């Protein structure tokens, strides 16, 4: 523990500089206009988390899906038949009530000041922290977008994507391979439906057999959880060892052939991504988990700055699910 604390003391100053350097955003943006903004978001997330710890992964996924479509502008929160949240890749999104709850409280305290996109960025940070993961200073000052289209969400990363396609999609958003692996590490608290990986268990590439990259013992566990003709909507944890704890267990599982999603397990089959997985999974190379904690902070600050709207751009919504 002392070694972990020492490493943290050495890296935090660098992270603070990164948090202050995001163009158009800055930490403490609401310090004068709405001093309790961050504490209101935190208490709201904590209240929902105490009722259902799985909401942490849901909120984190919401933020990821928001940033990958038209930037981090809260467009995924809009309701409507043709809105972003109704795109096929977004149909399983949850956690909207957490953001709506926080927004209602903020509007009562500071009307028309705090954007929904900032609430989502702050809530994602708090969700990780409440799951025993790292915390970080979130640069704020985002404004909400005025467009939300399901057509724009068609190119979101998919569990069926090859590593080459995953790299391409992340590069298009200004994120590199290291960011890709690091952000996928959020699956340590994630869940998925049987329907999204069952094909790996019974008829992988029409062979009638299981995906050979899954360890036999884990394949049997997954088959018991997801029978061939069972309920496809049944939810399964993406980290079999510490489902509600934000740690490096996910990477250890991938290394051992215990990745649930094909896209996760493929991280071990590419030289670039494998090296990063091994670094995070290794006790010494992973610096007792500190390496992942530090790199995840950096990757989240970077991702949450994708194509942000600031200044006079966009709007500050009164209700997160509706344009003004």
Buried (B, 14 or more C-beta within 10 A) or exposed (E): EEEEEEBBEEBBEEBEEBBEEBEBBBBBBBEEEBEBBBEBBBEBBBEBBEEEBBBBBBBBBBBBBBBBBBBBBBBBBBBBEEBBBBBEBBEBBBBBEBBBBBBEBBBEBBEBBBBBBBBBBBBBBBBBBBBEBBEBBBBBBBBBBBBBBBEBBEBBBBBEBBBEBBBEBBEEBEBBBBBBBBBBBBBBBBBBBBBBBBBBBBBBEEEEEBBEBBBEEBBEBBBEBBEEEBEEEBEBBBBBBBBBBBBBBBBBBBBBBBBBBBBBBBBBEBEBBBEBBBBBBBEEEBBBBBBBBBBBBBBBBBBBBBBBBBEEBBBBBEBBBEBE
